[in-house]
Amino acid sequence: FKPVSVPNPLCMEIDFYRTDMADAAELVPGVKRLGSRTVSFTGHPEEVFRVQELVLYRLKYEM
């Protein structure tokens, strides 16, 4: 197997089902609003993973 090459910086976009989910995700530092239900974050791959986990964790307790 060849190792997978991950771009650095990595850009993550999340399209949520409801706008209030994007509202909650936007409160995380560094997360930018792209549309009514879409947010993005760009950074080092490990940082992007951590932010993704934080956004999903935050939604778990706010929704």
N, C-alpha and C positions, 0 to 999 in steps of 0.2 A: 504494500500500500504506500502511496505517496502522501506526504503530509499536506493538509489543506492549507492554502494560503488565505489568510484573512486580511482584508484591506485595513490600513491604519492611516488616518482615522476611519472609523466605521460609523455609518449613519443608520440609525434605527427609526422607522416610522411605525406608529401604532394607530390603526383606525378603529375607534371604539363603536359600540352599538348605540350608545346614547351620548348626548352632549355633556351631561353632568359627569360622566366618567372622564372625559377629556378635561373638564374644569378641574377635577381633583388631581389628575396627572400633571396639569400645568403648574401646580403649586410646588412641584419638586424642582429645586434649583437646576438650571441648565436645560430644562425641557421647554421647547418652543411650540407654540400653537400654529399649525399650518392651515387648519380649517375648523369647521364647527365640531367635527368629531375626530380630528386627526392631530397628533402631536409628534414631535421628532426630538431626537437627541443625537449629537455627534461627539465622538471622543475615542479614546483608546478602547479596543475591544473588551478588555476586562471591566473598564468603567461603564461601558454601554450595557454589559450584562448586569452589573450591580444596579444601575438605574432602572433597567427593566424589572428586576426583582423588587426594587423599592416601589415602583409605580403599581405593580400588581399587588403587593402587600398593602399599600395604602388603600387601594380600591376595595380590598377584602374587608377592611374595617370601616370604610366610609359609606359603603353602599348598603 
